[in-house]
Amino acid sequence: QVQLVESGGGLVQSGGSLRLSCAASGSNSGVEIRAWYRQAPGKDRDLVATITRSGASGYADSVKGRFTISRDSAKNTVSLQMNSLKLEDTAVYYCYAYHTLQNRPVWGQGTQVTVSA
């Protein structure tokens, strides 16, 4: 059974930085971590950043220039470096992967990021 394990969330002041990490554990053969999403209270889950197998990345307009997604293929992990954090970045951040052998999405349990004034 494959699991996505997220880490690195927490409380930070506005303007600060956090680094989130997502690792695939268990039977992770065929699991490709592809993106980070976030969900603020009372809102939909939104795409934050994507990364391809080759490392090409894409970002939501709201985080461009502040967030950086990266992949360590050897460890099958994906990280999200978040700089210049704003109050509106407060949300639960979810790691998203696709199981290419079972043809299904895989979600992490989420990690809380809270930005205070």
C-alpha positions as CSV (number, residue, x, y, z in Angstrom):
1,Q,0.0,0.0,0.0
2,V,1.5,3.3,-1.1
3,Q,1.4,6.4,1.1
4,L,2.4,9.9,0.6
5,V,4.0,11.4,3.7
6,E,4.1,15.2,3.9
7,S,6.3,17.2,6.3
8,G,7.4,20.7,7.0
9,G,4.2,22.6,7.7
10,G,3.8,24.9,10.7
11,L,3.3,28.4,11.9
12,V,5.3,31.2,10.4
13,Q,5.2,35.0,10.4
14,S,4.3,36.9,7.2
15,G,7.3,37.3,5.1
16,G,8.9,34.1,6.4
17,S,9.7,30.8,4.7
18,L,8.8,27.1,5.0
19,R,9.8,24.1,3.1
20,L,7.4,21.2,2.6
21,S,8.4,17.7,1.6
22,C,6.5,14.8,0.2
23,A,7.8,11.3,0.1
24,A,6.2,8.1,-1.2
25,S,6.4,5.2,1.2
26,G,5.4,1.6,1.0
27,S,5.0,-0.1,-2.4
28,N,5.8,3.1,-4.3
29,S,6.8,1.6,-7.6
30,G,5.0,3.4,-10.3
31,V,4.1,6.3,-8.1
32,E,4.9,9.7,-9.6
33,I,4.6,12.7,-7.3
34,R,3.3,15.5,-9.6
35,A,2.0,18.5,-7.6
36,W,1.1,20.4,-4.5
37,Y,-2.4,21.6,-3.8
38,R,-3.8,23.7,-1.0
39,Q,-7.2,24.2,0.6
40,A,-8.1,27.1,2.8
41,P,-11.1,26.9,5.2
42,G,-14.3,27.1,3.3
43,K,-12.6,27.1,-0.1
44,D,-11.9,24.6,-2.9
45,R,-8.7,22.7,-3.2
46,D,-6.5,24.7,-5.6
47,L,-3.4,23.7,-7.6
48,V,-0.3,25.4,-6.3
49,A,2.6,23.9,-8.3
50,T,3.3,21.1,-10.7
51,I,6.4,19.2,-11.7
52,T,7.1,16.7,-14.4
53,R,9.3,13.7,-14.3
54,S,12.0,15.7,-16.1
55,G,11.7,18.5,-13.6
56,A,9.7,21.1,-15.6
57,S,7.6,23.1,-13.2
58,G,4.4,25.3,-13.3
59,Y,2.9,27.6,-10.7
60,A,-0.3,29.2,-9.8
61,D,-0.2,33.0,-10.5
62,S,-0.6,33.7,-6.8
63,V,2.7,31.9,-5.9
64,K,4.9,32.6,-8.9
65,G,8.2,34.1,-7.9
66,R,7.8,33.0,-4.3
67,F,7.4,29.2,-4.3
68,T,9.7,26.7,-5.9
69,I,8.9,23.0,-6.5
70,S,11.7,20.5,-6.9
71,R,12.2,16.8,-7.3
72,D,14.7,14.3,-6.0
73,S,14.1,11.3,-8.3
74,A,16.6,9.1,-6.4
75,K,14.6,9.5,-3.2
76,N,11.2,9.8,-4.9
77,T,10.5,13.0,-3.0
78,V,9.1,16.4,-4.1
79,S,9.6,19.6,-2.1
80,L,8.0,23.0,-2.1
81,Q,10.1,25.9,-1.0
82,M,7.8,28.7,0.1
83,N,9.3,32.2,0.5
84,S,7.8,35.6,1.3
85,L,4.8,33.9,2.8
86,K,1.6,35.9,3.0
87,L,-1.5,35.6,5.2
88,E,-3.4,34.3,2.2
89,D,-1.1,31.3,1.9
90,T,-2.6,29.9,5.1
91,A,-4.1,26.5,4.1
92,V,-3.7,22.8,4.4
93,Y,-1.2,21.7,1.7
94,Y,-1.7,18.4,0.0
95,C,0.8,16.4,-2.0
96,Y,-0.6,14.8,-5.2
97,A,0.8,11.8,-7.0
98,Y,-0.4,9.5,-9.8
99,H,0.0,5.7,-9.6
100,T,1.0,4.9,-13.2
101,L,0.6,1.2,-12.7
102,Q,-2.8,1.3,-11.0
103,N,-4.0,4.4,-13.0
104,R,-5.3,6.3,-10.0
105,P,-4.5,9.4,-8.1
106,V,-2.8,9.3,-4.7
107,W,-3.2,12.0,-2.1
108,G,-1.2,12.8,1.0
109,Q,-2.9,13.5,4.4
110,G,-2.2,17.2,4.2
111,T,0.0,19.5,6.3
112,Q,-1.1,22.7,7.9
113,V,0.6,26.0,7.0
114,T,-0.4,29.0,9.0
115,V,0.9,32.5,8.3
116,S,0.5,35.0,11.0
117,A,0.7,38.8,10.8
